[in-house]
Amino acid sequence: MTSSMFYLLRMEDSQHLWVKEEGSPVLMRLRLADRLTKLQIRHLSLASPFQPVRVDVEVGAWNGTSFWGTLGDIHIPVVVKAVGRRRCNYAKTM
């Protein structure tokens, strides 16, 4: 089993994930050995091919249709909200 950082591109269902290793053009279909929690499903559902989520995955043997995998940490990108000055009542009427 090799453990490394992958980009999660898509969640097919609660058992199958499409991942891509950093710097590699190869897509891999993973079948998870363990069940996902509700929080993990919520975090992984944010993934898309245009905004992948980084995950730590241990990749196992090929089972005919996919690789066996065990999910480790999920690294969600932090969304920075723009903070601006509140503008109101500048055009006062008399």
C-alpha positions as CSV (number, residue, x, y, z in Angstrom):
1,M,0.0,0.0,0.0
2,T,1.2,3.4,-0.9
3,S,0.0,6.5,0.9
4,S,0.3,9.9,-0.7
5,M,-1.5,13.1,-1.5
6,F,-4.2,13.0,-4.2
7,Y,-6.7,15.4,-5.7
8,L,-10.3,14.2,-5.4
9,L,-12.0,15.1,-8.6
10,R,-15.4,13.5,-8.2
11,M,-17.4,11.4,-5.8
12,E,-19.3,8.7,-7.8
13,D,-21.2,7.4,-4.8
14,S,-20.5,6.8,-1.1
15,Q,-18.1,4.0,-1.9
16,H,-16.3,5.1,-5.1
17,L,-14.1,8.1,-5.7
18,W,-12.2,9.4,-8.7
19,V,-8.8,10.7,-7.7
20,K,-5.6,11.9,-9.5
21,E,-2.1,11.9,-8.0
22,E,-0.2,15.2,-7.8
23,G,1.8,15.7,-11.0
24,S,0.3,12.6,-12.8
25,P,-2.2,12.7,-15.7
26,V,-3.7,9.3,-14.7
27,L,-7.1,9.1,-13.1
28,M,-7.8,6.3,-10.7
29,R,-11.1,4.9,-9.4
30,L,-11.0,4.0,-5.8
31,R,-13.4,1.7,-3.9
32,L,-13.3,2.6,-0.2
33,A,-12.8,-0.1,2.3
34,D,-14.4,1.8,5.1
35,R,-17.7,3.7,5.2
36,L,-17.7,7.5,5.1
37,T,-19.1,9.6,7.9
38,K,-21.7,12.3,7.2
39,L,-19.1,15.0,7.7
40,Q,-16.7,13.3,5.2
41,I,-19.4,13.0,2.7
42,R,-20.3,16.7,3.1
43,H,-16.7,17.7,2.6
44,L,-16.1,15.4,-0.3
45,S,-19.2,16.5,-2.1
46,L,-17.6,20.0,-2.6
47,A,-15.1,18.4,-5.1
48,S,-15.3,19.1,-8.8
49,P,-12.8,18.8,-11.7
50,F,-12.4,22.5,-11.6
51,Q,-12.0,22.8,-7.8
52,P,-10.5,19.5,-6.5
53,V,-10.2,18.7,-2.8
54,R,-6.9,17.4,-1.5
55,V,-7.1,14.0,0.3
56,D,-4.6,11.6,1.8
57,V,-5.3,8.1,0.5
58,E,-3.7,4.7,1.0
59,V,-4.0,2.9,-2.4
60,G,-4.2,-0.9,-2.3
61,A,-4.5,-3.7,-4.9
62,W,-6.6,-3.7,-8.1
63,N,-9.9,-5.6,-7.7
64,G,-10.9,-5.7,-11.4
65,T,-12.9,-2.5,-11.6
66,S,-11.1,-0.1,-9.2
67,F,-8.3,0.1,-6.6
68,W,-9.0,-0.5,-2.9
69,G,-8.4,2.6,-0.9
70,T,-8.5,3.9,2.6
71,L,-9.2,7.6,3.1
72,G,-7.0,9.6,5.5
73,D,-7.2,13.3,6.0
74,I,-9.3,15.7,3.9
75,H,-7.8,19.1,3.2
76,I,-10.5,21.6,2.3
77,P,-9.4,24.9,0.8
78,V,-10.3,27.9,3.0
79,V,-12.6,30.4,1.4
80,V,-11.6,33.9,2.2
81,K,-14.5,36.3,2.3
82,A,-13.9,39.8,1.1
83,V,-14.5,42.4,3.8
84,G,-15.5,45.8,2.7
85,R,-16.5,49.0,4.3
86,R,-20.2,49.3,4.8
87,R,-21.7,52.1,2.7
88,C,-25.1,53.5,3.6
89,N,-26.8,56.9,3.8
90,Y,-24.3,58.7,1.6
91,A,-26.9,60.3,-0.6
92,K,-29.0,62.0,2.0
93,T,-32.2,63.8,1.0
94,M,-33.6,66.8,2.6
